[in-house]
Amino acid sequence: MPELPEVETVRRGLEPVMTGQIIRLAQVNRPDLRFTLPDRMAERLTGARVEQLRRRSKYILADLSTGETLLIHLGMSGRMLVSGVQLGAFHHDHPAPQKHDHVVFDMERGARVTFNDARRFGAMDLMPTAATDAHPLLASLGPEPLGNAFDEDYLFNRLKGRATPIKAALLDQRVVAGLGNIYVCEVLYRAGIDPRLLAGQIEEARLRQIVPLVREVLAEAIAAGGSSLRDYRQADGELGYFQHAFRVYDREGQPCSAPGCAGTIARVVQSGRSSYFCPGCQR
């Protein structure tokens, strides 16, 4: 499942070809993805200008001139691919239509944005822009990890006394929005915190250091274009490469990379998800 850096990378890739431009033609090629698509979706999108592209947690939000906002969730295999324009050093011509091209946007200046999703775990919805924060998928989300509301005081007060493993607490989207399994593993490794420790039992100073490390790891991952493990692609079709910089995630049995540590990366399962950590460094 794409996490915040992957979604932010896609948003940035879409911005030059969508923001400020009119959707000349929207094509909706099936009635549903993960959920039923909105009524008259193609009609409501065609002719609308994309005023702003923003991200909330793992969702892309396109604010439209019609007063509505298009919500996009990539799911497990969803891709937003751009063709017909110059992206970086390469020109991407329009490819032949593919079986899983479910929603297609032809923009006024010739670009085409295609939502392709083989597994159909992605989602799209339309809502009044003024009511975005009340949408069922967004209403209970915590602060953005790169925003000002997510600071050391907030995190300490939110986790104080919680009898929940710190890994699960940071994955709780009500605590902080957008963090996923990969990046929480990487953050806790850099913080030297065992993912199994109960959040409420971790000293205040150690909890506070998590905040700058979250920002550090996410910034590095965004700069690397995200992590490509299976289906993820950037908007230009290229792979992200932060997976080559993993210090702990998916490195079970490999030596710890911390200077002076002779430990070996271990894996445990927490709430059905793999947690990777170094028993020697993380306590």
C-alpha positions as a printed Julia matrix, in Angstrom:
283×3 Matrix{Float64}:
   0.0     0.0     0.0
   1.53    3.35   -0.99
   2.35    5.46    2.06
   2.62    9.22    2.47
   5.89    9.7     0.51
   4.55    7.73   -2.45
   1.27    9.66   -2.51
   3.05   13.0    -2.12
   5.4    12.07   -4.98
   2.42   11.27   -7.22
   0.71   14.54   -6.23
   3.83   16.52   -7.15
   4.04   14.67  -10.46
   0.43   15.53  -11.3
   0.63   19.18  -10.27
   2.31   20.58  -13.42
  -0.2    18.96  -15.77
  -3.4    19.4   -13.73
  -3.27   22.47  -11.48
  -4.86   25.48  -13.15
  -6.03   23.46  -16.12
  -9.47   22.39  -17.33
 -10.4    18.74  -17.59
 -11.4    18.77  -21.26
 -12.84   15.28  -21.08
 -13.23   12.8   -18.23
 -13.88    9.16  -19.04
 -15.14    6.7   -16.42
 -14.88    3.17  -17.74
 -16.55    1.2   -14.95
 -19.15    1.88  -12.24
 -16.97    1.07   -9.27
 -13.51    0.62   -7.82
 -13.24   -0.3    -4.16
 -16.51    1.59   -3.73
 -19.2     2.64   -6.17
 -18.08    5.7    -8.1
 -20.11    8.94   -7.77
 -23.21    9.49   -9.9
 -22.53   11.28  -13.19
 -18.84   11.42  -12.32
 -17.6    11.96  -15.89
 -20.18   14.71  -16.48
 -19.33   16.48  -13.2
 -15.59   16.44  -13.95
 -15.66   17.37  -17.63
 -15.16   21.11  -18.02
 -14.04   21.67  -14.45
 -10.81   23.51  -13.71
  -8.42   21.97  -11.18
  -7.83   24.86   -8.79
  -5.52   23.04   -6.4
  -4.0    19.6    -5.84
  -3.35   18.76   -2.21
  -2.74   15.71   -0.08
  -4.42   14.62    3.14
  -2.82   11.54    4.7
  -2.68    8.99    1.86
  -5.34   10.71   -0.25
  -4.92   13.14   -3.15
  -7.53   15.91   -3.22
  -8.26   17.92   -6.36
 -10.25   21.09   -5.6
 -12.36   22.0    -8.63
 -13.84   25.23   -9.98
 -17.3    23.67   -9.59
 -17.06   23.81   -5.8
 -16.45   20.08   -5.56
 -13.33   18.15   -4.6
 -12.22   14.89   -6.19
 -10.76   12.42   -3.68
  -8.31    9.85   -5.03
  -6.92    6.86   -3.13
  -4.4     4.67   -4.94
  -5.12    1.49   -2.99
  -2.65   -1.35   -3.4
  -1.99   -1.21   -7.13
  -3.45    2.08   -8.35
  -1.31    4.3   -10.58
  -1.83    7.83  -11.85
   0.15    7.92  -15.06
   0.77   11.01  -17.19
   1.24   10.92  -20.97
   1.35   13.41  -23.82
   3.78   15.84  -22.16
   7.44   16.26  -21.36
   8.24   14.96  -17.85
  11.85   15.48  -16.87
  14.09   14.28  -19.67
  11.46   12.11  -21.38
   8.4    12.68  -23.54
   5.64   10.2   -22.8
   3.28    9.65  -25.75
  -0.26    8.46  -25.09
  -0.11    4.68  -24.75
  -2.74    2.36  -26.14
  -5.67    1.94  -23.72
  -5.08   -0.81  -21.18
  -7.55   -3.22  -19.6
  -7.35   -1.61  -16.16
  -7.51    2.05  -17.25
 -10.6     2.83  -15.18
 -10.65    6.65  -15.16
  -9.0     8.91  -17.74
  -8.61   12.7   -17.69
  -7.75   14.52  -20.92
  -6.46   17.97  -19.91
  -6.86   21.13  -21.97
  -3.17   21.4   -22.95
  -2.86   17.84  -24.25
  -1.79   15.87  -21.2
  -3.63   12.7   -20.3
  -3.83   11.41  -16.72
  -4.85    7.77  -16.44
  -5.9     5.99  -13.27
  -4.94    2.33  -13.77
  -5.73   -0.15  -11.01
  -5.47   -3.87  -11.66
  -6.79   -4.94   -8.25
  -9.4    -2.18   -7.92
  -8.61   -1.47   -4.27
  -8.31    2.22   -5.09
 -11.14    4.7    -4.66
 -12.49    7.97   -6.01
 -15.23   10.2    -4.67
 -16.65   13.67   -5.21
 -17.74   15.93   -2.36
 -18.41   19.62   -1.73
 -15.04   21.3    -1.15
 -16.39   23.05    1.94
 -17.24   19.68    3.49
 -13.95   17.91    2.74
 -12.93   17.55    6.38
 -16.22   15.82    7.18
 -15.82   13.08    4.55
 -15.98    9.62    6.19
 -12.47    8.75    5.0
 -10.98   11.99    6.34
 -13.02   13.01    9.38
 -11.12   11.02   12.02
  -7.59   11.62   10.75
  -4.94   13.06   13.04
  -2.53   15.88   12.12
  -0.21   15.7     9.15
   3.29   14.52   10.19
   4.92   17.31    8.17
   2.56   19.99    9.49
   2.91   22.35   12.42
   0.2    20.64   14.48
   2.35   17.53   14.79
   4.96   18.59   17.31
   6.73   17.14   20.34
   4.14   18.37   22.84
   1.26   16.97   20.81
   2.83   13.52   20.45
   3.84   13.25   24.1
   0.37   14.26   25.32
  -1.38   12.0    22.8
   0.63    8.92   23.8
   1.04    9.58   27.51
  -0.28    6.63   29.48
  -1.29    4.56   26.44
  -0.96    0.8    26.9
  -0.4     0.29   23.18
   2.87   -0.74   21.53
   4.59    2.32   20.11
   4.54    0.81   16.62
   0.74    0.43   16.7
   0.32    3.9    18.19
   2.23    5.55   15.35
   0.27    3.55   12.77
  -3.01    4.78   14.28
  -4.25    7.31   11.73
  -6.15    9.12   14.49
  -2.81    9.9    16.16
  -0.92   10.99   13.05
  -2.13   10.8     9.45
  -0.27    9.06    6.66
   2.39    7.03    8.46
   2.57    3.41    7.34
   4.46    0.28    8.23
   7.66    0.96    6.26
   8.35    4.42    7.58
   7.36    3.71   11.18
   9.9     0.85   11.2
  12.56    3.2     9.85
  11.71    5.96   12.36
  11.79    3.66   15.38
  15.13    2.25   14.25
  16.67    5.72   14.07
  15.13    6.55   17.46
  16.55    3.37   19.02
  13.1     2.38   20.29
  11.89   -1.23   20.33
   8.58   -1.35   18.4
   7.1    -3.61   21.09
   7.49   -1.09   23.92
   4.24    0.33   25.27
   3.9     3.96   24.23
   2.95    5.12   27.7
   6.05    3.56   29.25
   8.57    5.35   27.02
  10.4     8.26   28.63
   9.25   11.71   27.53
  12.61   12.64   25.99
  12.59    9.51   23.84
   9.02   10.11   22.67
   9.83   13.69   21.75
  12.73   12.68   19.5
  10.31   10.72   17.32
   8.84   13.9    15.79
  11.97   15.25   14.07
  12.88   11.73   12.98
   9.46   11.29   11.35
  10.06   14.49    9.4
  13.59   13.41    8.49
  12.61    9.98    7.19
   9.6    11.26    5.24
  11.63   14.07    3.67
  14.32   11.62    2.55
  11.71    9.24    1.13
   9.91   12.0    -0.79
  13.22   13.19   -2.22
  13.87    9.62   -3.4
  10.47    9.37   -5.08
   9.08    6.97   -2.49
   9.66    3.24   -2.15
   8.84    0.79   -4.95
   8.23   -2.68   -3.56
   5.62   -4.06   -5.95
   3.21   -1.96   -7.99
   4.07    1.62   -7.08
   5.12    4.01   -9.87
   5.6     7.75   -9.95
   3.38    9.83  -12.23
   5.99    9.59  -15.0
   6.01    5.79  -14.73
   9.39    5.64  -13.02
  10.13    3.68   -9.85
  10.89    5.29   -6.51
  14.17    4.2    -4.95
  14.04    4.87   -1.2
  13.89    1.08   -0.71
  17.62    1.05   -1.45
  18.14    3.22    1.62
  16.17    1.08    4.07
  18.16    0.67    7.26
  15.85   -1.91    8.82
  12.67   -2.59    6.83
  12.7    -5.95    4.99
  16.28   -6.65    6.18
  15.58   -9.62    8.46
  18.74  -11.62    9.15
  21.07   -8.93    7.85
  23.63   -7.16   10.05
  22.66   -3.9    11.71
  24.16   -0.91    9.92
  24.59    1.25   13.03
  28.25    2.01   13.81
  29.58   -0.26   16.53
  26.52   -2.51   16.62
  27.02   -6.24   16.05
  23.28   -6.98   16.08
  21.19   -8.69   13.43
  17.89   -7.33   12.14
  14.93   -9.31   13.48
  11.28   -9.5    12.47
   8.2    -9.89   14.65
   4.53   -9.75   13.72
   2.44   -7.06   15.38
  -1.27   -6.8    14.6
  -0.71   -8.81   11.44
   2.14   -6.63   10.16
   5.86   -7.29   10.09
   7.98   -5.15   12.38
  11.7    -5.03   11.63
  14.13   -3.91   14.31
  17.58   -4.45   15.77
  17.42   -6.05   19.24
  20.87   -4.63   19.97
  20.09   -0.98   19.13
  16.4    -0.67   19.86
  15.44   -0.96   23.49
